[in-house]
Every structure is written in C-alpha cells, then in structure tokens.
C-alpha cells in the first residue's frame, strides 16, 4: 500500500455537498378539526350564574397561557361557555377542548355542561 506524505500541508476540508430538504412537513394540529373550526369567533357573552342551581368550577386555559376560573351552572350549554370564553379573549378565533383525553367541544350540539361531562374539568382554548 503506497502512502502519500501530506503531514506538512495545511488541512483542506472536503467540499460540502448540500442536498435540499426533499420531504414534506407535518403539523401537530389535527387537520380534520381545524378545517371545520375556521369559523369566525363566536358572539361574546358573559355567563349569568344562578346561585340556586347546582354550580361547577371550570379551569379555562387561554391561548396566551393564562388561566381563568369560571363558575357555571350545570345547565349552562357548551355554546354559552364558548361565548363566555370569547368575551374573555375578544377578536380571537379559537377552538375549545375539554375532558380527558381532550376532545374538541362543538357548541352546535347544545349539550349542557353536565351532559358533555365537563363538570369540574379543565378546558383548553387553542387558536385556529
């Protein structure tokens, strides 16, 4: 095996061969639900609490990372909760997720908080 003496020469790195990224990007957002939730923000309205009815406390984590405790009656609907969250964050198009594992909350179903299984739950707001 013949050897070539190059110990006296300065090191020259081999030319870099750059290959552009050829794959496709993936988003972590659920594409099926984001296409249906791209609606404008819902009408903003505060929840009116009736102290004579059974109440629950919900923890709402807003899109900016802050947390709000919301007292609501068991008879309030998911649509009313979404309107209340819209009042907390005006002008933001969002989607609410609740339960475990978190599932998108659809306000069109007109389920009460009790029927939706959201009593004393944590609700997460994510922007669309």
N, CA, C and O atoms as CSV, one atom per row, in Angstrom:
chain,resi,resn,atom,element,x,y,z
A,1,UNK,N,N,0.853,-1.169,0.000
A,1,UNK,CA,C,0.000,0.000,0.000
A,1,UNK,C,C,0.895,1.226,0.000
A,1,UNK,O,O,1.625,1.458,0.963
A,2,UNK,N,N,0.849,2.003,-1.052
A,2,UNK,CA,C,1.670,3.223,-1.079
A,2,UNK,C,C,1.023,4.340,-0.256
A,2,UNK,O,O,-0.189,4.542,-0.336
A,3,UNK,N,N,1.815,5.062,0.529
A,3,UNK,CA,C,1.342,6.181,1.339
A,3,UNK,C,C,1.866,7.487,0.766
A,3,UNK,O,O,3.007,7.553,0.310
A,4,UNK,N,N,1.058,8.503,0.786
A,4,UNK,CA,C,1.462,9.822,0.309
A,4,UNK,C,C,1.660,10.703,1.536
A,4,UNK,O,O,0.747,10.829,2.352
A,5,UNK,N,N,2.802,11.299,1.680
A,5,UNK,CA,C,3.137,12.149,2.816
A,5,UNK,C,C,2.491,13.516,2.635
A,5,UNK,O,O,2.887,14.282,1.757
A,6,UNK,N,N,1.492,13.823,3.468
A,6,UNK,CA,C,0.816,15.129,3.408
A,6,UNK,C,C,0.789,15.799,4.774
A,6,UNK,O,O,-0.009,16.712,4.984
A,7,UNK,N,N,1.625,15.382,5.698
A,7,UNK,CA,C,1.603,15.946,7.040
A,7,UNK,C,C,2.091,17.386,7.077
A,7,UNK,O,O,1.794,18.091,8.042
A,8,UNK,N,N,2.806,17.845,6.099
A,8,UNK,CA,C,3.310,19.215,6.074
A,8,UNK,C,C,2.339,20.182,5.420
A,8,UNK,O,O,2.551,21.393,5.491
A,9,UNK,N,N,1.290,19.696,4.790
A,9,UNK,CA,C,0.332,20.577,4.105
A,9,UNK,C,C,-0.782,21.003,5.064
A,9,UNK,O,O,-1.163,20.240,5.951
A,10,UNK,N,N,-1.309,22.234,4.885
A,10,UNK,CA,C,-2.453,22.645,5.723
A,10,UNK,C,C,-3.698,21.833,5.347
A,10,UNK,O,O,-3.876,21.409,4.205
A,11,UNK,N,N,-4.550,21.638,6.361
A,11,UNK,CA,C,-5.751,20.828,6.154
A,11,UNK,C,C,-6.772,21.564,5.292
A,11,UNK,O,O,-7.061,22.738,5.527
A,12,UNK,N,N,-7.307,20.879,4.310
A,12,UNK,CA,C,-8.380,21.415,3.474
A,12,UNK,C,C,-9.578,20.483,3.628
A,12,UNK,O,O,-9.524,19.326,3.211
A,13,UNK,N,N,-10.662,20.985,4.226
A,13,UNK,CA,C,-11.835,20.113,4.385
A,13,UNK,C,C,-12.443,19.798,3.020
A,13,UNK,O,O,-12.361,20.618,2.105
A,14,UNK,N,N,-13.039,18.647,2.875
A,14,UNK,CA,C,-13.665,18.313,1.606
A,14,UNK,C,C,-14.857,19.230,1.360
A,14,UNK,O,O,-15.487,19.686,2.315
A,15,UNK,N,N,-15.178,19.508,0.103
A,15,UNK,CA,C,-16.314,20.396,-0.162
A,15,UNK,C,C,-17.619,19.773,0.342
A,15,UNK,O,O,-17.864,18.577,0.184
A,16,UNK,N,N,-18.437,20.614,0.946
A,16,UNK,CA,C,-19.720,20.142,1.497
A,16,UNK,C,C,-20.719,19.950,0.361
A,16,UNK,O,O,-20.878,20.817,-0.498
A,17,UNK,N,N,-21.376,18.823,0.370
A,17,UNK,CA,C,-22.412,18.579,-0.636
A,17,UNK,C,C,-23.759,18.772,0.054
A,17,UNK,O,O,-24.182,17.933,0.848
A,18,UNK,N,N,-24.422,19.870,-0.250
A,18,UNK,CA,C,-25.702,20.186,0.357
A,18,UNK,C,C,-26.832,19.653,-0.504
A,18,UNK,O,O,-26.860,19.834,-1.721
A,19,UNK,N,N,-27.741,19.005,0.152
A,19,UNK,CA,C,-28.893,18.478,-0.544
A,19,UNK,C,C,-30.122,19.148,0.061
A,19,UNK,O,O,-30.323,19.050,1.271
A,20,UNK,N,N,-30.948,19.821,-0.726
A,20,UNK,CA,C,-32.121,20.484,-0.150
A,20,UNK,C,C,-33.084,19.463,0.440
A,20,UNK,O,O,-33.133,18.304,0.027
A,21,UNK,N,N,-33.847,19.936,1.419
A,21,UNK,CA,C,-34.822,19.065,2.070
A,21,UNK,C,C,-35.837,18.588,1.047
A,21,UNK,O,O,-36.438,19.396,0.339
A,22,UNK,N,N,-36.029,17.281,0.968
A,22,UNK,CA,C,-36.918,16.717,-0.042
A,22,UNK,C,C,-38.191,16.142,0.534
A,22,UNK,O,O,-39.039,15.670,-0.223
A,23,UNK,N,N,-38.358,16.161,1.850
A,23,UNK,CA,C,-39.551,15.580,2.473
A,23,UNK,C,C,-40.687,16.582,2.531
A,23,UNK,O,O,-40.627,17.653,1.927
A,24,UNK,N,N,-41.703,16.221,3.255
A,24,UNK,CA,C,-42.828,17.142,3.432
A,24,UNK,C,C,-43.008,17.396,4.919
A,24,UNK,O,O,-42.788,16.504,5.738
A,25,UNK,N,N,-43.407,18.606,5.267
A,25,UNK,CA,C,-43.602,18.962,6.660
A,25,UNK,C,C,-44.927,18.450,7.184
A,25,UNK,O,O,-45.889,18.302,6.430
A,26,UNK,N,N,-44.975,18.185,8.456
A,26,UNK,CA,C,-46.196,17.740,9.119
A,26,UNK,C,C,-46.482,18.686,10.267
A,26,UNK,O,O,-45.572,19.086,10.993
A,27,UNK,N,N,-47.736,19.041,10.430
A,27,UNK,CA,C,-48.130,19.884,11.542
A,27,UNK,C,C,-48.657,19.002,12.659
A,27,UNK,O,O,-49.161,17.910,12.400
A,28,UNK,N,N,-48.548,19.455,13.878
A,28,UNK,CA,C,-49.039,18.676,15.009
A,28,UNK,C,C,-50.516,18.935,15.266
A,28,UNK,O,O,-51.128,18.258,16.091
A,29,UNK,N,N,-51.088,19.898,14.574
A,29,UNK,CA,C,-52.508,20.203,14.722
A,29,UNK,C,C,-53.323,19.175,13.960
A,29,UNK,O,O,-52.921,18.725,12.887
A,30,UNK,N,N,-54.456,18.808,14.509
A,30,UNK,CA,C,-55.353,17.855,13.867
A,30,UNK,C,C,-56.024,18.564,12.700
A,30,UNK,O,O,-56.865,19.439,12.909
A,31,UNK,N,N,-55.662,18.198,11.473
A,31,UNK,CA,C,-56.152,18.875,10.278
A,31,UNK,C,C,-57.648,18.716,10.092
A,31,UNK,O,O,-58.289,19.625,9.565
A,32,UNK,N,N,-58.225,17.610,10.499
A,32,UNK,CA,C,-59.651,17.383,10.301
A,32,UNK,C,C,-60.479,18.365,11.115
A,32,UNK,O,O,-61.499,18.860,10.635
A,33,UNK,N,N,-60.057,18.651,12.339
A,33,UNK,CA,C,-60.851,19.545,13.172
A,33,UNK,C,C,-60.567,21.014,12.866
A,33,UNK,O,O,-61.441,21.857,13.068
A,34,UNK,N,N,-59.360,21.345,12.381
A,34,UNK,CA,C,-59.047,22.752,12.139
A,34,UNK,C,C,-59.781,23.290,10.926
A,34,UNK,O,O,-60.058,24.488,10.860
A,35,UNK,N,N,-60.107,22.430,9.955
A,35,UNK,CA,C,-60.833,22.920,8.789
A,35,UNK,C,C,-62.272,23.251,9.139
A,35,UNK,O,O,-62.850,24.171,8.561
A,36,UNK,N,N,-62.859,22.520,10.072
A,36,UNK,CA,C,-64.240,22.784,10.438
A,36,UNK,C,C,-64.347,23.906,11.464
A,36,UNK,O,O,-65.417,24.495,11.613
A,37,UNK,N,N,-63.254,24.220,12.179
A,37,UNK,CA,C,-63.317,25.233,13.220
A,37,UNK,C,C,-62.755,26.567,12.757
A,37,UNK,O,O,-62.467,27.425,13.592
A,38,UNK,N,N,-62.589,26.770,11.464
A,38,UNK,CA,C,-62.042,28.013,10.961
A,38,UNK,C,C,-63.116,29.090,10.846
A,38,UNK,O,O,-62.972,30.037,10.073
A,39,UNK,N,N,-64.174,28.945,11.606
A,39,UNK,CA,C,-65.271,29.901,11.593
A,39,UNK,C,C,-64.853,31.164,12.335
A,39,UNK,O,O,-63.908,31.132,13.122
A,40,UNK,N,N,-65.543,32.272,12.095
A,40,UNK,CA,C,-65.226,33.482,12.839
A,40,UNK,C,C,-65.512,33.296,14.316
A,40,UNK,O,O,-66.258,32.389,14.685
A,41,UNK,N,N,-64.934,34.138,15.178
A,41,UNK,CA,C,-65.141,33.975,16.601
A,41,UNK,C,C,-66.626,34.084,16.953
A,41,UNK,O,O,-67.351,34.863,16.333
A,42,UNK,N,N,-67.085,33.309,17.943
A,42,UNK,CA,C,-68.491,33.353,18.318
A,42,UNK,C,C,-68.849,34.661,19.009
A,42,UNK,O,O,-67.975,35.427,19.415
A,43,UNK,N,N,-70.143,34.901,19.133
A,43,UNK,CA,C,-70.614,36.099,19.827
A,43,UNK,C,C,-70.160,36.035,21.287
A,43,UNK,O,O,-70.246,34.985,21.923
A,44,UNK,N,N,-69.682,37.152,21.807
A,44,UNK,CA,C,-69.191,37.203,23.175
A,44,UNK,C,C,-70.336,37.520,24.126
A,44,UNK,O,O,-71.098,38.462,23.905
A,45,UNK,N,N,-70.450,36.721,25.190
A,45,UNK,CA,C,-71.474,36.947,26.214
A,45,UNK,C,C,-70.989,36.352,27.524
A,45,UNK,O,O,-70.434,35.254,27.551
A,46,UNK,N,N,-71.201,37.080,28.604
A,46,UNK,CA,C,-70.811,36.602,29.927
A,46,UNK,C,C,-71.816,35.558,30.415
A,46,UNK,O,O,-72.994,35.608,30.062
A,47,UNK,N,N,-71.344,34.618,31.225
A,47,UNK,CA,C,-72.243,33.643,31.844
A,47,UNK,C,C,-72.967,34.300,33.004
A,47,UNK,O,O,-72.359,35.027,33.789
A,48,UNK,N,N,-74.255,34.047,33.113
A,48,UNK,CA,C,-75.048,34.551,34.234
A,48,UNK,C,C,-75.256,33.376,35.177
A,48,UNK,O,O,-75.903,32.392,34.817
A,49,UNK,N,N,-74.710,33.478,36.377
A,49,UNK,CA,C,-74.738,32.390,37.343
A,49,UNK,C,C,-75.999,32.468,38.195
A,49,UNK,O,O,-76.323,33.521,38.744
A,50,UNK,N,N,-76.706,31.349,38.301
A,50,UNK,CA,C,-77.882,31.241,39.164
A,50,UNK,C,C,-77.456,30.444,40.392
A,50,UNK,O,O,-77.244,29.234,40.314
A,51,UNK,N,N,-77.331,31.139,41.536
A,51,UNK,CA,C,-76.822,30.513,42.760
A,51,UNK,C,C,-77.764,29.439,43.302
A,51,UNK,O,O,-77.326,28.576,44.063
A,52,UNK,N,N,-79.048,29.471,42.930
A,52,UNK,CA,C,-79.988,28.473,43.435
A,52,UNK,C,C,-79.843,27.134,42.709
A,52,UNK,O,O,-80.326,26.113,43.197
A,53,UNK,N,N,-79.195,27.130,41.570
A,53,UNK,CA,C,-78.972,25.908,40.792
A,53,UNK,C,C,-77.608,25.307,41.156
A,53,UNK,O,O,-76.755,26.013,41.693
A,54,UNK,N,N,-77.390,24.020,40.874
A,54,UNK,CA,C,-76.069,23.432,41.135
A,54,UNK,C,C,-74.996,24.107,40.273
A,54,UNK,O,O,-75.219,24.398,39.098
A,55,UNK,N,N,-73.837,24.346,40.874
A,55,UNK,CA,C,-72.760,25.032,40.157
A,55,UNK,C,C,-71.525,24.146,40.078
A,55,UNK,O,O,-71.373,23.182,40.829
A,56,UNK,N,N,-70.650,24.502,39.147
A,56,UNK,CA,C,-69.368,23.839,38.983
A,56,UNK,C,C,-68.329,24.903,38.672
A,56,UNK,O,O,-68.664,25.994,38.211
A,57,UNK,N,N,-67.078,24.581,38.923
A,57,UNK,CA,C,-65.984,25.489,38.598
A,57,UNK,C,C,-65.143,24.843,37.505
A,57,UNK,O,O,-64.708,23.698,37.630
A,58,UNK,N,N,-64.925,25.587,36.444
A,58,UNK,CA,C,-64.121,25.124,35.317
A,58,UNK,C,C,-62.835,25.929,35.262
A,58,UNK,O,O,-62.842,27.141,35.481
A,59,UNK,N,N,-61.751,25.265,34.973
A,59,UNK,CA,C,-60.485,25.969,34.764
A,59,UNK,C,C,-60.296,26.096,33.260
A,59,UNK,O,O,-60.225,25.093,32.551
A,60,UNK,N,N,-60.216,27.329,32.774
A,60,UNK,CA,C,-60.053,27.581,31.344
A,60,UNK,C,C,-58.630,28.072,31.116
A,60,UNK,O,O,-58.233,29.113,31.640
A,61,UNK,N,N,-57.868,27.320,30.332
A,61,UNK,CA,C,-56.520,27.747,29.958
A,61,UNK,C,C,-56.630,28.447,28.616
A,61,UNK,O,O,-56.965,27.826,27.608
A,62,UNK,N,N,-56.348,29.746,28.607
A,62,UNK,CA,C,-56.488,30.564,27.407
A,62,UNK,C,C,-55.293,30.385,26.486
A,62,UNK,O,O,-54.256,29.854,26.883
A,63,UNK,N,N,-55.458,30.841,25.242
A,63,UNK,CA,C,-54.417,30.653,24.227
A,63,UNK,C,C,-53.105,31.343,24.582
A,63,UNK,O,O,-52.051,30.933,24.097
A,64,UNK,N,N,-53.143,32.387,25.421
A,64,UNK,CA,C,-51.919,33.096,25.787
A,64,UNK,C,C,-51.221,32.480,27.002
A,64,UNK,O,O,-50.194,32.988,27.451
A,65,UNK,N,N,-51.782,31.376,27.538
A,65,UNK,CA,C,-51.158,30.693,28.662
A,65,UNK,C,C,-51.753,31.037,30.008
A,65,UNK,O,O,-51.474,30.356,30.995
A,66,UNK,N,N,-52.570,32.079,30.074
A,66,UNK,CA,C,-53.179,32.438,31.346
A,66,UNK,C,C,-54.332,31.485,31.665
A,66,UNK,O,O,-54.862,30.806,30.785
A,67,UNK,N,N,-54.704,31.454,32.941
A,67,UNK,CA,C,-55.766,30.564,33.395
A,67,UNK,C,C,-56.855,31.374,34.072
A,67,UNK,O,O,-56.575,32.311,34.821
A,68,UNK,N,N,-58.084,31.011,33.807
A,68,UNK,CA,C,-59.233,31.674,34.419
A,68,UNK,C,C,-60.111,30.605,35.045
A,68,UNK,O,O,-60.324,29.547,34.452
A,69,UNK,N,N,-60.622,30.875,36.243
A,69,UNK,CA,C,-61.606,30.002,36.868
A,69,UNK,C,C,-62.984,30.550,36.537
A,69,UNK,O,O,-63.272,31.722,36.781
A,70,UNK,N,N,-63.826,29.705,35.985
A,70,UNK,CA,C,-65.166,30.109,35.550
A,70,UNK,C,C,-66.175,29.315,36.350
A,70,UNK,O,O,-66.157,28.084,36.335
A,71,UNK,N,N,-67.065,30.021,37.056
A,71,UNK,CA,C,-68.160,29.353,37.751
A,71,UNK,C,C,-69.352,29.324,36.814
A,71,UNK,O,O,-69.717,30.336,36.215
A,72,UNK,N,N,-69.955,28.145,36.697
A,72,UNK,CA,C,-71.088,27.978,35.793
A,72,UNK,C,C,-72.087,27.022,36.422
A,72,UNK,O,O,-71.742,26.226,37.295
A,73,UNK,N,N,-73.330,27.112,35.966
A,73,UNK,CA,C,-74.361,26.162,36.382
A,73,UNK,C,C,-74.237,24.888,35.560
A,73,UNK,O,O,-73.708,24.902,34.449
A,74,UNK,N,N,-74.722,23.800,36.111
A,74,UNK,CA,C,-74.717,22.533,35.370
A,74,UNK,C,C,-75.559,22.643,34.111
A,74,UNK,O,O,-75.324,21.920,33.143
A,75,UNK,N,N,-76.538,23.541,34.112
A,75,UNK,CA,C,-77.462,23.669,32.985
A,75,UNK,C,C,-76.947,24.582,31.880
A,75,UNK,O,O,-77.581,24.678,30.829
A,76,UNK,N,N,-75.817,25.257,32.084
A,76,UNK,CA,C,-75.255,26.069,31.010
A,76,UNK,C,C,-74.837,25.150,29.860
A,76,UNK,O,O,-74.436,24.007,30.080
A,77,UNK,N,N,-74.937,25.662,28.638
A,77,UNK,CA,C,-74.580,24.846,27.472
A,77,UNK,C,C,-73.126,25.098,27.069
A,77,UNK,O,O,-72.494,26.058,27.511
A,78,UNK,N,N,-72.622,24.215,26.226
A,78,UNK,CA,C,-71.260,24.367,25.701
A,78,UNK,C,C,-71.176,25.649,24.874
A,78,UNK,O,O,-70.146,26.324,24.878
A,79,UNK,N,N,-72.261,25.989,24.163
A,79,UNK,CA,C,-72.281,27.227,23.370
A,79,UNK,C,C,-72.168,28.457,24.270
A,79,UNK,O,O,-71.488,29.421,23.918
A,80,UNK,N,N,-72.828,28.431,25.428
A,80,UNK,CA,C,-72.719,29.553,26.364
A,80,UNK,C,C,-71.308,29.657,26.932
A,80,UNK,O,O,-70.797,30.758,27.134
A,81,UNK,N,N,-70.679,28.513,27.191
A,81,UNK,CA,C,-69.296,28.526,27.674
A,81,UNK,C,C,-68.376,29.101,26.609
A,81,UNK,O,O,-67.481,29.886,26.923
A,82,UNK,N,N,-68.584,28.720,25.355
A,82,UNK,CA,C,-67.747,29.236,24.273
A,82,UNK,C,C,-67.957,30.749,24.115
A,82,UNK,O,O,-67.001,31.478,23.850
A,83,UNK,N,N,-69.179,31.215,24.272
A,83,UNK,CA,C,-69.442,32.656,24.199
A,83,UNK,C,C,-68.763,33.387,25.355
A,83,UNK,O,O,-68.276,34.504,25.175
A,84,UNK,N,N,-68.724,32.775,26.534
A,84,UNK,CA,C,-68.065,33.393,27.686
A,84,UNK,C,C,-66.555,33.479,27.454
A,84,UNK,O,O,-65.939,34.498,27.769
A,85,UNK,N,N,-65.958,32.427,26.908
A,85,UNK,CA,C,-64.525,32.449,26.615
A,85,UNK,C,C,-64.238,33.487,25.531
A,85,UNK,O,O,-63.186,34.127,25.551
A,86,UNK,N,N,-65.170,33.659,24.581
A,86,UNK,CA,C,-64.996,34.692,23.553
A,86,UNK,C,C,-65.009,36.082,24.182
A,86,UNK,O,O,-64.328,36.986,23.698
A,87,UNK,N,N,-65.778,36.260,25.257
A,87,UNK,CA,C,-65.785,37.544,25.959
A,87,UNK,C,C,-64.462,37.773,26.691
A,87,UNK,O,O,-64.034,38.916,26.853
A,88,UNK,N,N,-63.814,36.695,27.132
A,88,UNK,CA,C,-62.527,36.826,27.820
A,88,UNK,C,C,-61.400,37.165,26.845
A,88,UNK,O,O,-60.445,37.847,27.216
A,89,UNK,N,N,-61.506,36.690,25.599
A,89,UNK,CA,C,-60.475,36.929,24.580
A,89,UNK,C,C,-61.141,37.473,23.319
A,89,UNK,O,O,-61.329,36.727,22.357
A,90,UNK,N,N,-61.501,38.751,23.304
A,90,UNK,CA,C,-62.226,39.294,22.147
A,90,UNK,C,C,-61.376,39.316,20.878
A,90,UNK,O,O,-60.180,39.607,20.915
A,91,UNK,N,N,-62.024,39.003,19.757
A,91,UNK,CA,C,-61.373,39.081,18.456
A,91,UNK,C,C,-60.488,37.902,18.096
A,91,UNK,O,O,-59.794,37.951,17.080
A,92,UNK,N,N,-60.490,36.843,18.896
A,92,UNK,CA,C,-59.638,35.686,18.643
A,92,UNK,C,C,-60.511,34.540,18.142
A,92,UNK,O,O,-61.511,34.188,18.769
A,93,UNK,N,N,-60.124,33.965,17.011
A,93,UNK,CA,C,-60.805,32.779,16.503
A,93,UNK,C,C,-60.185,31.574,17.198
A,93,UNK,O,O,-58.971,31.381,17.141
A,94,UNK,N,N,-61.020,30.755,17.860
A,94,UNK,CA,C,-60.472,29.694,18.688
A,94,UNK,C,C,-61.339,28.449,18.660
A,94,UNK,O,O,-62.442,28.432,18.115
A,95,UNK,N,N,-60.787,27.404,19.274
A,95,UNK,CA,C,-61.480,26.138,19.460
A,95,UNK,C,C,-61.281,25.740,20.919
A,95,UNK,O,O,-60.211,25.964,21.485
A,96,UNK,N,N,-62.299,25.157,21.521
A,96,UNK,CA,C,-62.191,24.685,22.899
A,96,UNK,C,C,-62.063,23.170,22.902
A,96,UNK,O,O,-62.702,22.471,22.116
A,97,UNK,N,N,-61.216,22.677,23.813
A,97,UNK,CA,C,-61.058,21.238,24.004
A,97,UNK,C,C,-61.234,20.955,25.486
A,97,UNK,O,O,-60.766,21.716,26.333
A,98,UNK,N,N,-61.911,19.855,25.793
A,98,UNK,CA,C,-62.143,19.521,27.190
A,98,UNK,C,C,-62.222,18.037,27.401
A,98,UNK,O,O,-62.333,17.266,26.447
A,99,UNK,N,N,-62.164,17.624,28.684
A,99,UNK,CA,C,-62.221,16.215,29.031
A,99,UNK,C,C,-60.854,15.578,28.973
A,99,UNK,O,O,-59.847,16.243,28.726
A,100,UNK,N,N,-60.835,14.272,29.206
A,100,UNK,CA,C,-59.577,13.545,29.098
A,100,UNK,C,C,-59.821,12.268,28.337
A,100,UNK,O,O,-60.684,11.486,28.738
A,101,UNK,N,N,-59.110,12.018,27.266
A,101,UNK,CA,C,-58.196,12.942,26.593
A,101,UNK,C,C,-58.964,14.104,25.988
A,101,UNK,O,O,-60.139,13.954,25.653
A,102,UNK,N,N,-58.318,15.273,25.837
A,102,UNK,CA,C,-59.036,16.458,25.348
A,102,UNK,C,C,-59.652,16.232,23.969
A,102,UNK,O,O,-58.979,15.824,23.022
A,103,UNK,N,N,-60.944,16.508,23.890
A,103,UNK,CA,C,-61.671,16.383,22.619
A,103,UNK,C,C,-62.244,17.744,22.266
A,103,UNK,O,O,-62.570,18.523,23.162
A,104,UNK,N,N,-62.376,18.050,20.975
A,104,UNK,CA,C,-62.973,19.332,20.588
A,104,UNK,C,C,-64.414,19.430,21.078
A,104,UNK,O,O,-65.184,18.476,20.977
A,105,UNK,N,N,-64.762,20.598,21.608
A,105,UNK,CA,C,-66.125,20.846,22.071
A,105,UNK,C,C,-66.898,21.526,20.958
A,105,UNK,O,O,-66.502,22.593,20.490
A,106,UNK,N,N,-67.982,20.927,20.535
A,106,UNK,CA,C,-68.791,21.500,19.459
A,106,UNK,C,C,-69.990,22.203,20.076
A,106,UNK,O,O,-70.830,21.555,20.700
A,107,UNK,N,N,-70.084,23.525,19.911
A,107,UNK,CA,C,-71.190,24.268,20.509
A,107,UNK,C,C,-72.518,24.043,19.787
A,107,UNK,O,O,-73.570,24.393,20.321
A,108,UNK,N,N,-72.492,23.467,18.586
A,108,UNK,CA,C,-73.734,23.285,17.841
A,108,UNK,C,C,-74.598,22.177,18.429
A,108,UNK,O,O,-75.783,22.096,18.104
A,109,UNK,N,N,-74.043,21.322,19.286
A,109,UNK,CA,C,-74.804,20.203,19.836
A,109,UNK,C,C,-75.781,20.655,20.922
A,109,UNK,O,O,-76.707,19.910,21.245
A,110,UNK,N,N,-75.612,21.831,21.490
A,110,UNK,CA,C,-76.447,22.356,22.578
A,110,UNK,C,C,-76.530,21.406,23.766
A,110,UNK,O,O,-77.585,21.275,24.386
A,111,UNK,N,N,-75.431,20.749,24.081
A,111,UNK,CA,C,-75.371,19.911,25.269
A,111,UNK,C,C,-75.089,20.798,26.472
A,111,UNK,O,O,-74.392,21.807,26.366
A,112,UNK,N,N,-75.636,20.411,27.609
A,112,UNK,CA,C,-75.305,21.128,28.834
A,112,UNK,C,C,-73.919,20.676,29.283
A,112,UNK,O,O,-73.381,19.688,28.785
A,113,UNK,N,N,-73.357,21.413,30.228
A,113,UNK,CA,C,-72.029,21.049,30.735
A,113,UNK,C,C,-72.074,19.676,31.393
A,113,UNK,O,O,-71.121,18.904,31.294
A,114,UNK,N,N,-73.188,19.373,32.068
A,114,UNK,CA,C,-73.325,18.070,32.717
A,114,UNK,C,C,-73.419,16.957,31.677
A,114,UNK,O,O,-72.776,15.918,31.825
A,115,UNK,N,N,-74.215,17.165,30.624
A,115,UNK,CA,C,-74.363,16.147,29.572
A,115,UNK,C,C,-73.051,15.925,28.817
A,115,UNK,O,O,-72.758,14.811,28.382
A,116,UNK,N,N,-72.270,16.985,28.667
A,116,UNK,CA,C,-70.993,16.882,27.954
A,116,UNK,C,C,-69.883,16.315,28.835
A,116,UNK,O,O,-68.779,16.067,28.350
A,117,UNK,N,N,-70.162,16.104,30.128
A,117,UNK,CA,C,-69.155,15.556,31.036
A,117,UNK,C,C,-68.056,16.543,31.375
A,117,UNK,O,O,-66.902,16.152,31.548
A,118,UNK,N,N,-68.402,17.823,31.471
A,118,UNK,CA,C,-67.387,18.864,31.694
A,118,UNK,C,C,-67.417,19.452,33.094
A,118,UNK,O,O,-66.797,20.488,33.333
A,119,UNK,N,N,-68.120,18.821,34.027
A,119,UNK,CA,C,-68.186,19.372,35.375
A,119,UNK,C,C,-66.819,19.266,36.046
A,119,UNK,O,O,-66.206,18.199,36.063
A,120,UNK,N,N,-66.356,20.370,36.589
A,120,UNK,CA,C,-65.053,20.470,37.284
A,120,UNK,C,C,-63.895,20.041,36.393
A,120,UNK,O,O,-62.928,19.456,36.881
A,121,UNK,N,N,-63.976,20.317,35.117
A,121,UNK,CA,C,-62.938,19.927,34.161
A,121,UNK,C,C,-62.037,21.108,33.833
A,121,UNK,O,O,-62.319,22.253,34.187
A,122,UNK,N,N,-60.952,20.796,33.152
A,122,UNK,CA,C,-60.050,21.804,32.612
A,122,UNK,C,C,-60.339,21.937,31.123
A,122,UNK,O,O,-60.347,20.944,30.396
A,123,UNK,N,N,-60.577,23.164,30.671
A,123,UNK,CA,C,-60.902,23.457,29.290
A,123,UNK,C,C,-59.711,24.195,28.689
A,123,UNK,O,O,-59.172,25.108,29.313
A,124,UNK,N,N,-59.296,23.811,27.488
A,124,UNK,CA,C,-58.146,24.435,26.835
A,124,UNK,C,C,-58.621,25.186,25.593
A,124,UNK,O,O,-59.337,24.635,24.758
A,125,UNK,N,N,-58.215,26.444,25.483
A,125,UNK,CA,C,-58.526,27.257,24.294
A,125,UNK,C,C,-57.311,27.230,23.378
A,125,UNK,O,O,-56.196,27.527,23.808
A,126,UNK,N,N,-57.528,26.871,22.111
A,126,UNK,CA,C,-56.438,26.915,21.137
A,126,UNK,C,C,-56.891,27.744,19.942
A,126,UNK,O,O,-58.041,27.657,19.512
A,127,UNK,N,N,-55.977,28.545,19.414
A,127,UNK,CA,C,-56.325,29.411,18.295
A,127,UNK,C,C,-56.378,28.610,17.005
A,127,UNK,O,O,-55.707,27.589,16.850
A,128,UNK,N,N,-57.194,29.104,16.087
A,128,UNK,CA,C,-57.349,28.436,14.786
A,128,UNK,C,C,-56.377,29.020,13.784
A,128,UNK,O,O,-56.349,28.594,12.630
